[in-house]
Amino acid sequence: MTHSDFDSIVHLNQNALEGVGPLDNESLSLLVKMADQALVADHDGDIAGFVITLPPGAEYDSSRYRWFEDTLVDDYVYLDRIVVSDEHRRAGVASSLYEEVEGDLPIALEVYETNDVSLAFHESRGFEEIGALTDHGKTNLMLVREPEVDESAA
Ligand SMILES: CC(C)(COP(=O)(O)OP(=O)(O)OC[C@H]1O[C@@H](n2cnc3c(N)ncnc32)[C@H](O)[C@@H]1OP(=O)(O)O)[C@@H](O)C(=O)NCCC(=O)NCCS
């Protein structure tokens, strides 16, 4: 993700407020500075989707991030947001982005309890609910995916 992507990413984000919190260029810029991964999926020169992850210990003013900081004991990756544009959904774009961020660490994220599409997506990738947090009148389900164990490494 580069600075020249920011306008498109803010636009994508603001068209997906059923699933993610609002973003403007300034808050995106701050988020990317804190991020350990900020990736875009390119489709013929257009941005089909993006994902942003944060490491533990970031100065991120988010009650959901704090909840994971207070709850998880071992190292993990916080996935702040994933958005795929309307016209590229259900084509494996989010799955490809997740394959890039899923490594040896658990991944933590929250999903609005009303976001059935995201819940179906995350269930399909093996995420499990470990709690719930209500903030600003919205209930978030707190999900974690443990890394897959490589049986051949034993
Ligand atoms: C959730 C989101 C990122 C999924 O992106 P996507 O690129 O369409 O997802 P994929 O194509 O990789 O889907 C993989 C699997 O997830 C599940 N899934 C995805 N969309 C689904 C839907 N609309 N209904 C049911 N299951 C769905 C399916 O199991 C799917 O596999 P399949 O297509 O082989 O059946 C996308 O819908 C989105 O951007 N939503 C708005 C923003 C948002 O809610 N982000 C998540 C915040 S927590």
The ligand as an SDF file (V2000), in Angstrom:
LIG
                    3D

 48 50  0  0  0  0  0  0  0  0999 V2000
  -16.1900  -10.1280    4.2560 C   0  0  0  0  0  0  0  0  0  0  0  0
  -15.4570   -9.8520    2.9310 C   0  0  0  0  0  0  0  0  0  0  0  0
  -14.0840   -9.2470    3.2320 C   0  0  0  0  0  0  0  0  0  0  0  0
  -15.2820  -11.1850    2.1690 C   0  0  0  0  0  0  0  0  0  0  0  0
  -14.5010  -10.9210    0.9990 O   0  0  0  0  0  0  0  0  0  0  0  0
  -14.5790  -11.8460   -0.3340 P   0  0  0  0  0  0  0  0  0  0  0  0
  -13.4000  -11.5340   -1.1670 O   0  0  0  0  0  0  0  0  0  0  0  0
  -15.9240  -11.6770   -0.9590 O   0  0  0  0  0  0  0  0  0  0  0  0
  -14.4690  -13.3250    0.2880 O   0  0  0  0  0  0  0  0  0  0  0  0
  -13.9850  -14.6470   -0.4770 P   0  0  0  0  0  0  0  0  0  0  0  0
  -14.4560  -14.5950   -1.9010 O   0  0  0  0  0  0  0  0  0  0  0  0
  -12.5440  -14.8660   -0.2620 O   0  0  0  0  0  0  0  0  0  0  0  0
  -14.8760  -15.7560    0.3100 O   0  0  0  0  0  0  0  0  0  0  0  0
  -14.3330  -16.9380    0.8860 C   0  0  0  0  0  0  0  0  0  0  0  0
  -15.4360  -17.7140    1.5750 C   0  0  0  0  0  0  0  0  0  0  0  0
  -16.0960  -16.9170    2.5940 O   0  0  0  0  0  0  0  0  0  0  0  0
  -17.5070  -17.2340    2.6320 C   0  0  0  0  0  0  0  0  0  0  0  0
  -18.2820  -16.0970    2.1280 N   0  0  0  0  0  0  0  0  0  0  0  0
  -17.8070  -14.9610    1.5650 C   0  0  0  0  0  0  0  0  0  0  0  0
  -18.8440  -14.1440    1.2230 N   0  0  0  0  0  0  0  0  0  0  0  0
  -19.9650  -14.7760    1.5920 C   0  0  0  0  0  0  0  0  0  0  0  0
  -21.3570  -14.4570    1.4980 C   0  0  0  0  0  0  0  0  0  0  0  0
  -21.7760  -13.2970    0.9200 N   0  0  0  0  0  0  0  0  0  0  0  0
  -22.2640  -15.3450    1.9710 N   0  0  0  0  0  0  0  0  0  0  0  0
  -21.8650  -16.5120    2.5340 C   0  0  0  0  0  0  0  0  0  0  0  0
  -20.5580  -16.8900    2.6340 N   0  0  0  0  0  0  0  0  0  0  0  0
  -19.6440  -16.0230    2.1730 C   0  0  0  0  0  0  0  0  0  0  0  0
  -17.6780  -18.4110    1.6900 C   0  0  0  0  0  0  0  0  0  0  0  0
  -17.4220  -19.6140    2.4150 O   0  0  0  0  0  0  0  0  0  0  0  0
  -16.5530  -18.1530    0.6750 C   0  0  0  0  0  0  0  0  0  0  0  0
  -16.1670  -19.3060   -0.0430 O   0  0  0  0  0  0  0  0  0  0  0  0
  -16.9790  -19.7140   -1.3830 P   0  0  0  0  0  0  0  0  0  0  0  0
  -17.1430  -18.4700   -2.2220 O   0  0  0  0  0  0  0  0  0  0  0  0
  -16.0730  -20.7420   -2.0310 O   0  0  0  0  0  0  0  0  0  0  0  0
  -18.2960  -20.2620   -0.9150 O   0  0  0  0  0  0  0  0  0  0  0  0
  -16.2880   -8.8870    2.0260 C   0  0  0  0  0  0  0  0  0  0  0  0
  -17.6280   -9.3380    1.9490 O   0  0  0  0  0  0  0  0  0  0  0  0
  -16.3000   -7.4400    2.5000 C   0  0  0  0  0  0  0  0  0  0  0  0
  -15.4160   -6.6430    2.1520 O   0  0  0  0  0  0  0  0  0  0  0  0
  -17.3290   -7.0440    3.2910 N   0  0  0  0  0  0  0  0  0  0  0  0
  -17.4630   -5.6240    3.7560 C   0  0  0  0  0  0  0  0  0  0  0  0
  -16.4090   -5.2630    4.7810 C   0  0  0  0  0  0  0  0  0  0  0  0
  -16.4000   -6.2040    5.9630 C   0  0  0  0  0  0  0  0  0  0  0  0
  -17.4560   -6.5830    6.4950 O   0  0  0  0  0  0  0  0  0  0  0  0
  -15.1930   -6.6060    6.3640 N   0  0  0  0  0  0  0  0  0  0  0  0
  -15.0060   -7.5130    7.4790 C   0  0  0  0  0  0  0  0  0  0  0  0
  -14.9370   -6.7440    8.7320 C   0  0  0  0  0  0  0  0  0  0  0  0
  -14.7660   -7.8390   10.1180 S   0  0  0  0  0  0  0  0  0  0  0  0
  1  2  1  0
  2  3  1  0
  2  4  1  0
  2 36  1  0
  4  5  1  0
  5  6  1  0
  6  7  2  0
  6  8  1  0
  6  9  1  0
  9 10  1  0
 10 11  2  0
 10 12  1  0
 10 13  1  0
 13 14  1  0
 14 15  1  0
 15 16  1  0
 15 30  1  0
 16 17  1  0
 17 18  1  0
 17 28  1  0
 18 19  1  0
 18 27  1  0
 19 20  2  0
 20 21  1  0
 21 22  1  0
 21 27  2  0
 22 23  1  0
 22 24  2  0
 24 25  1  0
 25 26  2  0
 26 27  1  0
 28 29  1  0
 28 30  1  0
 30 31  1  0
 31 32  1  0
 32 33  2  0
 32 34  1  0
 32 35  1  0
 36 37  1  0
 36 38  1  0
 38 39  2  0
 38 40  1  0
 40 41  1  0
 41 42  1  0
 42 43  1  0
 43 44  2  0
 43 45  1  0
 45 46  1  0
 46 47  1  0
 47 48  1  0
M  END
$$$$
